[in-house]
């Protein structure tokens, strides 16, 4: 018995297949993400991030840079005022 030769896939069908594959992959990845989030030991994660006891304060948030910019501007010598 001879098998039929596979038909070439049209660009439209190939695109539909690609979209469907990634849609299913997205669903599976979302399921894995939810499982991982549920299984995380929050206290352990905090301990790993901030120290073994988890009581250390997190670092201060970064500034916008405006304070540092103003400090740099303050170092620039000012030109004499013209009257």
C-alpha positions in Angstrom: 0.0 0.0 0.0 1.4 3.3 -1.0 1.0 6.4 1.2 -0.2 9.6 -0.3 2.3 12.4 -0.6 1.7 15.2 1.9 0.1 18.2 0.4 2.1 21.5 0.6 0.8 23.8 3.3 -0.6 27.1 2.1 0.7 30.2 3.7 -2.8 30.9 5.2 -2.9 27.4 6.7 0.6 27.7 8.0 -0.2 31.0 9.7 -3.4 29.5 11.3 -1.3 26.5 12.5 1.4 28.8 14.0 -1.2 31.0 15.8 -3.0 27.9 17.2 0.2 26.4 18.4 1.2 29.6 20.2 -2.3 30.0 21.6 -2.1 26.5 23.2 1.5 27.1 24.3 0.4 30.4 26.0 -2.4 28.5 27.9 0.1 25.9 29.1 2.7 28.5 30.1 0.0 30.4 32.0 -0.9 27.2 33.9 2.8 26.6 34.7 3.1 30.2 36.0 0.1 29.8 38.3 1.4 26.5 39.6 4.8 28.0 40.3 3.3 31.1 42.0 1.2 28.9 44.3 4.1 26.7 45.2 6.5 29.5 46.2 7.4 29.7 49.9 7.0 33.4 50.4 9.0 33.6 53.7 11.8 31.6 52.1 11.8 33.9 49.0 11.9 37.0 51.3 14.8 35.4 53.2 16.7 34.8 50.1 16.2 38.3 48.8 16.8 40.3 52.0 18.8 38.0 54.2 18.4 34.8 56.1 16.0 36.2 58.8 13.9 38.1 56.3 13.8 41.1 58.7 16.1 43.4 56.9 14.6 46.4 55.2 14.5 46.4 51.4 16.8 48.9 49.8 15.4 52.4 49.3 13.8 53.0 45.9 15.9 54.8 43.4 15.4 58.5 42.9 14.3 60.0 39.7 17.7 61.5 39.3 16.5 65.1 39.8 18.3 65.4 43.1 21.6 64.2 41.6 21.1 66.5 38.6 20.6 69.5 40.9 23.8 68.5 42.8 25.8 68.5 39.6 24.3 71.9 38.6 25.2 73.4 41.9 28.9 72.6 41.2 28.9 74.7 38.0 30.4 78.1 38.6 27.9 80.9 37.9 28.6 83.7 35.5 28.6 87.2 37.0 25.3 88.9 36.7 25.2 91.7 34.1 23.3 94.8 35.1 
